[in-house]
Amino acid sequence: MVPRTSFQRRPNAELVARAVSSLGPRAEVNERNDITGLDNYVSGSAYKIVNKRAYHHGTMLIDAKLNQLGDLLHNTKENLITKGVESVRSPVQNLRRWAPNLTHETFVDAVSREFQKTYNGSQDVHEIDKDLVDDIPGIRSVYEELQTWDWQYGQTPEFTHRLSRTFDWGDISADISSKHGRITAISLSHTPPLVSDDPYDDVEDICLKLSTDLVGSKYATLADSAAPLANMQARDERIRSQILAWLKEDM
């Protein structure tokens, strides 16, 4: 975390690359400012700029289970289309391929030494945990900010998501638009069962009402959405509850 005016991605990545190289593996920074080892990605990073602050965090593959990595990063929501920056698929490798004895602790120590060397630091390195947050001026407010919904979800890029589900009262689909973690538009459509004595005409009214009530609510949790009408029939309330439960489950 640094002032926005002094933030630069590449110098940060180069600092970590020098630290890795000091442990044996030859690390470099590519044109995307990612750290690689012999043309394999060993690290990924992300940054966020808010007001006068810049946040930069990264990962390092030391001894990860690479055979599981692809499945963990696979997007299971095929009908979700985002306007965010897409990741680029690239070959990856653990640092232990080149340095079998390298550990998390030796990596952290190397980065700490390189940080001191780069910024001419003469102070000792201190580990900060949750218990020490209150002792450092200004840290408590930042710590609390990072726990808020606005920080974690409130700046999510715009995306659309299409969902569908079959119930005993017919098929239903939802076309959802979301920006900054809230639903900006939702269209619910209902198709009655092919064989039924009940046309379920009331489901259309429930869908229309929910399409209005859910605008502005938080995506996935549906918090802040409008409450149901007090005089709803028992069946309508059941159908409404089923739709909401489905949306929360699949979003």
C-alpha positions in Angstrom: 0.0 0.0 0.0 1.6 3.3 -1.1 0.5 6.8 -2.1 -1.1 6.9 -5.5 1.5 9.4 -6.8 4.4 7.0 -6.2 2.8 3.7 -7.3 4.4 1.9 -10.2 3.7 -1.8 -11.0 7.0 -2.7 -12.7 9.4 -1.6 -10.0 7.5 -3.6 -7.5 7.6 -6.7 -9.6 11.3 -6.2 -10.4 12.0 -6.0 -6.6 10.3 -9.4 -6.0 12.1 -10.9 -9.1 15.5 -9.9 -7.7 14.6 -11.5 -4.4 13.6 -14.7 -6.2 16.8 -14.7 -8.2 18.9 -14.3 -5.1 17.6 -17.7 -4.0 18.6 -19.5 -7.1 15.8 -19.5 -9.7 16.3 -17.0 -12.5 13.3 -14.7 -12.4 12.4 -12.0 -14.9 9.6 -9.5 -15.4 7.8 -9.7 -18.7 5.9 -7.0 -20.7 2.8 -7.6 -18.6 4.7 -6.9 -15.5 4.3 -10.5 -14.3 7.2 -12.5 -12.9 8.4 -15.5 -14.9 11.0 -18.2 -14.5 12.4 -19.7 -17.8 9.2 -18.6 -19.7 6.9 -20.1 -17.0 4.7 -17.9 -14.9 5.6 -18.2 -11.2 3.6 -15.3 -9.9 0.5 -13.2 -10.5 -0.4 -9.8 -9.2 -3.2 -7.3 -9.1 -3.5 -3.7 -8.1 -6.3 -1.2 -7.2 -6.1 2.6 -7.0 -8.6 4.3 -4.8 -8.6 8.0 -3.9 -5.0 8.8 -2.9 -3.9 5.2 -2.2 -2.7 2.4 -4.4 -2.8 -1.3 -3.3 -0.7 -3.9 -4.9 -0.7 -7.6 -4.0 0.7 -10.7 -5.6 1.0 -14.5 -5.4 4.0 -16.7 -5.7 4.0 -20.4 -6.8 6.4 -22.1 -4.4 5.1 -25.6 -4.0 1.5 -25.4 -5.3 -0.5 -28.4 -6.5 -0.4 -27.4 -10.2 -2.5 -30.3 -11.3 -5.4 -28.7 -9.5 -4.7 -25.1 -10.5 -6.6 -25.2 -13.8 -9.8 -26.5 -12.2 -9.7 -24.0 -9.4 -9.3 -21.1 -11.9 -12.0 -22.4 -14.3 -15.1 -20.2 -14.6 -18.1 -22.4 -13.9 -20.6 -19.7 -14.7 -20.6 -20.0 -18.5 -23.4 -17.6 -19.0 -21.7 -14.8 -17.0 -20.2 -12.1 -19.3 -18.0 -9.5 -17.7 -16.4 -6.3 -18.9 -13.5 -6.8 -16.6 -9.9 -7.6 -17.8 -9.7 -11.2 -18.8 -6.8 -13.4 -17.6 -4.4 -14.8 -20.2 -3.8 -18.5 -20.0 -0.1 -19.2 -19.6 2.2 -22.1 -18.5 3.0 -22.0 -14.8 5.7 -23.6 -12.6 6.7 -23.8 -9.0 9.9 -22.2 -7.8 10.8 -25.5 -6.2 11.4 -26.9 -9.7 14.7 -24.9 -9.7 15.3 -24.6 -5.9 14.0 -27.8 -4.2 14.7 -26.5 -0.7 13.0 -23.1 -1.1 10.3 -22.5 1.5 7.7 -19.8 2.1 9.9 -18.5 5.0 13.0 -18.2 2.8 11.0 -16.4 0.1 9.6 -13.9 2.6 13.0 -13.2 4.1 14.5 -12.7 0.6 11.8 -10.1 -0.3 12.3 -8.3 3.0 16.0 -8.1 2.4 15.5 -6.8 -1.1 13.0 -4.2 0.1 15.5 -2.9 2.6 18.2 -2.8 0.0 16.1 -1.1 -2.6 14.8 1.6 -0.3 18.0 2.0 1.8 16.1 0.8 4.9 18.0 0.6 8.1 15.1 -0.3 10.4 14.4 -3.8 11.5 11.6 -5.7 9.8 8.5 -6.2 12.0 5.7 -8.7 11.4 2.3 -7.0 11.9 -0.7 -9.1 13.0 -4.3 -8.3 13.9 -3.4 -7.7 17.5 -1.1 -4.9 16.6 -3.5 -3.0 14.3 -4.7 -0.6 17.1 -1.1 0.4 17.9 -0.3 1.9 14.5 -1.8 5.3 13.7 -4.0 5.2 10.6 -3.9 1.4 10.2 -7.1 0.7 12.1 -9.2 2.8 9.7 -7.7 1.1 6.6 -8.1 -2.3 8.2 -11.8 -1.6 8.8 -12.3 -0.3 5.3 -11.0 -3.5 3.8 -13.6 -5.5 5.6 -16.5 -3.5 4.2 -18.9 -4.7 1.5 -18.2 -1.5 -0.5 -14.5 -2.3 -0.6 -14.9 -6.0 -1.4 -17.7 -5.9 -3.9 -18.8 -2.2 -4.4 -16.5 -1.6 -7.4 -17.0 -4.9 -9.2 -16.9 -4.3 -13.0 -20.2 -4.4 -15.0 -21.4 -7.9 -16.1 -24.4 -9.8 -17.3 -25.6 -13.2 -16.2 -28.3 -15.5 -17.6 -29.8 -18.2 -15.4 -32.6 -20.8 -15.8 -34.3 -23.4 -13.7 -37.3 -25.8 -13.9 -39.8 -25.9 -11.1 -43.1 -27.8 -10.7 -44.9 -24.7 -11.8 -42.9 -24.2 -15.0 -39.6 -23.0 -16.4 -38.1 -19.7 -15.4 -35.2 -17.7 -16.8 -33.4 -14.6 -15.5 -31.4 -12.0 -17.4 -29.4 -10.0 -14.9 -27.2 -6.9 -15.3 -25.0 -5.9 -12.4 -22.5 -3.0 -11.8 -20.6 -2.2 -8.7 -22.0 -5.3 -6.9 -25.6 -4.3 -7.3 -28.3 -5.4 -9.7 -29.0 -2.7 -12.3 -31.6 -4.6 -14.3 -33.3 -8.0 -14.1 -35.8 -9.6 -16.4 -37.7 -12.7 -15.3 -39.6 -14.8 -17.8 -41.9 -17.8 -17.1 -43.1 -20.7 -19.2 -45.9 -22.8 -17.7 -45.7 -26.6 -17.7 -46.7 -28.3 -21.0 -49.1 -30.5 -19.2 -51.0 -28.8 -16.4 -54.6 -27.8 -15.6 -53.2 -24.7 -13.9 -51.9 -21.9 -16.3 -50.0 -20.4 -13.3 -50.9 -16.9 -14.6 -50.0 -15.4 -11.2 -46.3 -16.4 -11.7 -46.1 -13.7 -14.5 -47.2 -11.1 -11.9 -44.7 -12.4 -9.4 -41.9 -12.2 -12.0 -42.9 -8.6 -13.0 -42.9 -7.5 -9.4 -39.6 -9.1 -8.6 -38.0 -7.5 -11.7 -38.8 -4.2 -10.1 -38.1 -5.1 -6.4 -34.6 -6.6 -7.0 -33.2 -3.6 -8.9 -30.6 -1.9 -6.6 -30.2 -5.0 -4.4 -26.8 -6.5 -3.7 -25.9 -9.2 -6.2 -26.0 -12.8 -4.9 -27.2 -12.0 -1.4 -30.2 -9.8 -2.7 -29.8 -7.7 0.4 -31.6 -4.4 0.3 -34.4 -5.7 -2.0 -38.0 -4.7 -1.4 -40.0 -6.8 1.0 -42.9 -9.0 -0.2 -46.5 -7.7 -0.1 -48.2 -8.3 3.2 -51.3 -9.7 1.6 -49.8 -12.3 -0.7 -51.5 -15.6 -1.1 -49.7 -18.6 0.4 -49.0 -20.2 -3.0 -47.6 -16.9 -4.4 -45.4 -16.4 -1.4 -44.1 -20.0 -1.8 -43.3 -19.4 -5.5 -41.7 -16.0 -4.7 -39.5 -17.7 -2.1 -38.5 -20.4 -4.5 -37.4 -17.9 -7.1 -35.3 -15.9 -4.6 -33.7 -19.0 -3.2 -32.8 -20.2 -6.7 -31.3 -16.8 -7.6 -29.2 -16.7 -4.4 -28.0 -20.3 -5.1 -27.0 -19.8 -8.7 -25.8 -16.2 -8.8 
